[in-house]
Every structure is written in C-alpha cells, then in structure tokens.
Amino acid sequence: MLVSKKPVLLSVVIGMILMTISYFFQPLMPFKSIAHRGASALAPENTLASFEKAIEMGFDYIELDVRLSKDKQLVVIHDANVLRTTDGEGLIEELTVKDLKKLDAGSWFSPAYAGEKIPLLTEVLKQASGKIGMIIEMKSPENQPGMTEILADLLNSYKSESQIKVQSFHINEMKKFHKLAPQIPAGLLLSKHLDLFHLASYRDFASFLSVHHLLLSKSFINQAELFGYEIYSWTISKQYQFADMQRLGVHGIISDDEKRIPDSIMYVLITPFLKGQDLIRTLLA
C-alpha cells in the first residue's frame, strides 16, 4: 500500500514553523556588555582611545590583552608582533617599552587616531578605575616566563575601584594565577566543548568561562550554572547574534560594538536569512 508523502512533509513544515515561533518568543535575558579590545568597531583596538569610547558608550566591562615586553612590562596588545596594529615591526618580547612607545598604534585604523600609543596595563588600570570593569586576557603566558607572577603581583598591589577579572586559554597558568591572586576572579577561554568532568574540575580555580558563541547551547549553560559559573560569549560581531545569546541566557556578551538594532517584526523576519548566510560562510571556510 502506498503511503502519501504529503502528510509527512506537512508535519515537518509545521514542526519547523512551531520551532521558529518558539525560538523567537523566548525571553531576551539581560547581560553584561563587554567591549572587545575596547570599543574596537569605533576606535583602534587595545588603545586608551578604544577604552575611553567604551566608557562613553556605557559598556559594563572592557576586555583587553596583555603581553610582556623585553623589559618585562605588561603592555596591552593582542598580537605577538606589532606589524598589524602599528607603523612598526618586530615581536613584543624583543622590544622595550621605550621602543613600543615610539610606535603609532592608531593610524592603521583611521587618520583621526594618528599618534595613539600602545598602552601599559598600569595606564589602563588608572584610566578605568571607578569607571568600568576590566577583563584581562593573558596572551600565551606559557611562552612568556614570569607573566602570570608579574600580573598577579601588580593586581595584588593595585587598589582599583573597578571589578577586575583575568582569563586565559591556558589552564595551568590560570591555576597558578588563582593561587597567587585568589581574590581576583579567574576564568578560562574555551574554543571546544567541555564535559561535566571538566566543568567540575575547573571550578577549583575558575569562576567564569568565556566560550566561543558557536559552542554555546541552553543545555551547556544550564550545566555550567549548576557549578556556579558565569558564561560569557565571544566574539559577537553581528547584531542578530545579541538576541541569540540573550535567548540562551549567557551572563555576558563580548562584542566589538554595542547592541543597537531593535527587536522589530521586520528584524525577526530577516534574522533566519542572516543566520543562514553566516552558516554557509562557516561551512565553506
């Protein structure tokens, strides 16, 4: 006996429609706004200008990167080499602070920021104190002997009126940091899935997890919350992704820009198309 395929197809279509409606009617949860390398969509990343812009825009936190200079100073820059974001060249670990301060870290972004300098972490601490929270990422601390100890010593001695947190991809260095500065919230950056065993074991030293947004799900966040973690998503660059993260219930969103597009009916209708485009780009990359 032949069975018509139409009822099956109709059921699939109805199911997809109901899932879509259910998704878009999930509540948009509040979140802490975290400016990725400062307000890096509007000013050169990891500069005092980008951090000041984030303060003006009302972000809750700035996120920034630190590396060690040749003379063992904590400087705020993402890359190991100055080539991309300055008018110079060379590795951070081979340049002194005096060398680094000669470089222009703003012109690559816009002539309006010509002369902007690579800041020291101490300069950012002074700028941000009492104005905005800070999430400091240690870049490759396992390859820069002494970084973890230097950062812990600095933060232990620094009296800031702002909330300061420290994170890294490197588990052992974050364990070390927590022992050296237990009063500073420590977190892990994640680019792969965690199971319950790891969620439980990392809780000994980490209070928050910064997770790539494509890895996040409602079930993962629920599991992480059982262990007392806060979950931050990185890095959001599209406006529709804010709503995605809010519906999942993340506690913080790391983004280059602020959330600006209202949740209108037109935006709801075009969001599936935008998400589909991003999915195709991801699969083809």
Residue, then its C-alpha position, 0 to 999 in steps of 0.5 A: m500500500l502506498v503511503s502519501k508523502k504529503p502528510v509527512l512533509l506537512s508535519v515537518v513544515i509545521g514542526m519547523i514553523l512551531m520551532t521558529i515561533s518558539y525560538f523567537f518568543q523566548p525571553l531576551m535575558p539581560f547581560k553584561s556588555i563587554a567591549h572587545r579590545g575596547a570599543s574596537a568597531l569605533a576606535p583602534e583596538n587595545t588603545l586608551a582611545s578604544f577604552e575611553k569610547a567604551i566608557e562613553m558608550g556605557f559598556d559594563y566591562i572592557e576586555l583587553d590583552v596583555r603581553l610582556s615586553k623585553d623589559k618585562q612590562l605588561v603592555v596591552i596588545h593582542d598580537a605577538n608582533v606589532l606589524r598589524t596594529t602599528d607603523g612598526e615591526g618586530l615581536i613584543e618580547e624583543l622590544t622595550v617599552k621605550d621602543l613600543k612607545k615610539l610606535d603609532a598604534g592608531s593610524w592603521f585604523s583611521p587618520a583621526y587616531a594618528g599618534e595613539k600609543i600602545p598602552l601599559l596595563t598600569e595606564v589602563l588600570k588608572q584610566a578605568s578605575g571607578k569607571i568600568g570593569m576590566i577583563i584581562e586576557m593573558k596572551s600565551p603566558e606559557n611562552q612568556p616566563g614570569m607573566t602570570e607572577i608579574l600580573a598577579d603581583l601588580l593586581n595584588s598591589y593595585k587598589s582599583e575601584s573597578q571589578i577586575k577579572v583575568q582569563s586565559f586559554h591556558i589552564n595551568e597558568m590560570k591555576k597558578f594565577h588563582k593561587l597567587a591572586p585568589q581574590i581576583p576572579a579567574g576564568l578560562l577561554l574555551s574554543k571546544h566543548l567541555d564535559l561535566f568532568h571538566l566543568a567540575s574540575y575547573r571550578d577549583f580555580a575558575s569562576f567564569l568561562s568565556v566560550h566561543h558563541l558557536l559552542l554555546s547551547k541552553s543545555f551547556i549553560n544550564q550545566a555550567e550554572l549548576f557549578g556556579y559559573e558565569i558564561y560569557s560569549w565571544t566574539i559577537s560581531k553581528q547584531y542578530q547574534f545579541a538576541d541569540m545569546q540573550r535567548l540562551g541566557v549567557h551572563g555576558i556578551i563580548s562584542d566589538d560594538e554595542k547592541r543597537i538594532p531593535d527587536s522589530i517584526m521586520y528584524v525577526l523576519i530577516t534574522p533566519f536569512l542572516k543566520g543562514q548566510d553566516l552558516i554557509r560562510t562557516l561551512l565553506a571556510 
